[in-house]
Amino acid sequence: MSETGDSRYVPALGFHWLTPAYDLVVRMTTRERTFKTALIEQAGIGPRQDVLDLACGTGTLAIWIKQRYPRANVRGIDGDPNILAIAVRKAKEANAAIDFDRGLSFSLPYPDASFDRVLSSLFFHHLSWRDKQRTARELYRVIRPGGQLHVADWGRATGPSMRAAYLAVQVLDGFENTGDNVEGRLVELFRRAGFSEVSERRTFSTVLGTLSLYRAVRPNVKQRAAGGRSSHRSAVP
């Protein structure tokens, strides 16, 4: 899922004709099973909690969430009807009861405080800084007080080889918007939106660069008063 501020939609791999290859590309280049499993475990989803997969793409993450936490209420949202059709088919084949919606990240079709957890995978690097900010504020709105945001996306390179590998992502998806990620600005992004306990939790080395897992909490009144930030990170080669 890729968006622009004037609501023009750009498919995940840049062209609609490449959409059928999306799952294969992600699986071959990102250590998908490893990092998505880690993201799901990091989220610590409870029974009957309401969970949103933001920019769900072909539905892989949403399906794995439902399989890991079958008593959770899982929804996916994406702006691309073609990729959503794939997600619906995959969920049906997996016998996973998931609702899929069409919508944009900076204008979510949900009431305030709708979700206990929001997860997102390989999405924020598609957005301009302005739309990253709009999306972060919108996520703050739809997450319940005490609820959590968990994001997997490209992060600050853990070494020269990882920085060089990331150039392929920047060529494909644009240097300006992807630069925010490699500069480590996602922690700043979520803090500015009002989230607390914002941290980069783990990193993974992939053929396309360093992939990071982030966690943020929408504070309740007591948390807001107390504040609190951490920067714990562990590297996974």
Summary of the structure (lengths in Angstrom):
residues: 237
radius of gyration: 16.4
end to end distance: 27.3
largest distance: 49.9
contacts: 829
relative contact order: 0.14
helix: 42%
strand: 27%
